[in-house]
Amino acid sequence: MFKTNVGGIDKILRIVVGLALLAGFFLNADAAYRWAYLIGIVPLATGLLGTCPLYSILGLNTCPMKK
């Protein structure tokens, strides 16, 4: 369905940042803007799926070239 355009370090960083933001959501139960941590779902999903819609729009690709 979607072309893979996220690879290597980019994928790892997206997963780590996504998990860190979601951890913040659960660890800061009484924070005023606790819901803002849910933005971590976006980098986590793009990292796990290996595709980023914004990269597709901008024509970017961090995957290594295949021969």
Legacy VTK file of the C-alpha trace (Angstrom):
# vtk DataFile Version 3.0
C-alpha trace
ASCII
DATASET POLYDATA
POINTS 67 float
0.000 0.000 0.000
2.640 2.528 1.085
6.191 2.678 -0.234
8.849 2.115 2.426
10.753 5.371 2.849
12.020 5.242 6.448
15.097 3.198 7.215
18.122 2.725 9.447
18.815 5.284 12.135
15.688 7.229 11.200
13.498 4.224 12.023
15.253 3.562 15.339
15.018 7.219 16.421
11.324 7.375 15.562
10.589 4.279 17.649
12.637 5.501 20.629
11.104 9.000 20.571
7.599 7.563 20.172
8.040 5.203 23.103
9.544 7.978 25.255
6.600 10.288 24.582
4.087 7.552 25.323
5.963 6.723 28.543
5.628 10.390 29.492
1.879 10.108 28.984
1.637 7.299 31.508
4.210 8.657 33.969
2.747 12.186 34.204
-0.768 11.290 35.244
-1.555 14.695 36.748
0.072 16.930 34.106
-2.063 19.701 32.629
-1.258 18.898 29.005
-0.877 15.152 29.446
-2.741 14.522 26.188
0.084 16.216 24.240
2.290 13.173 24.883
-0.034 11.159 22.632
1.733 12.725 19.643
4.235 9.920 20.287
1.873 7.605 18.434
2.873 9.246 15.131
6.650 8.621 15.224
6.085 5.190 16.742
3.688 4.159 13.965
5.862 5.553 11.173
8.924 3.860 12.645
7.224 0.493 12.993
5.551 0.626 9.582
8.621 2.014 7.811
6.665 4.615 5.889
6.103 8.325 6.454
3.385 10.200 4.551
5.223 13.519 4.951
8.378 11.993 3.431
6.262 10.825 0.487
4.878 14.335 -0.052
8.341 15.912 0.168
10.002 13.178 -1.922
12.400 12.126 0.838
13.702 8.599 1.364
16.104 7.390 4.085
16.100 3.754 2.992
19.310 2.437 1.475
19.270 1.981 -2.284
18.530 -1.561 -3.465
20.384 -3.021 -6.445
LINES 1 68
67 0 1 2 3 4 5 6 7 8 9 10 11 12 13 14 15 16 17 18 19 20 21 22 23 24 25 26 27 28 29 30 31 32 33 34 35 36 37 38 39 40 41 42 43 44 45 46 47 48 49 50 51 52 53 54 55 56 57 58 59 60 61 62 63 64 65 66
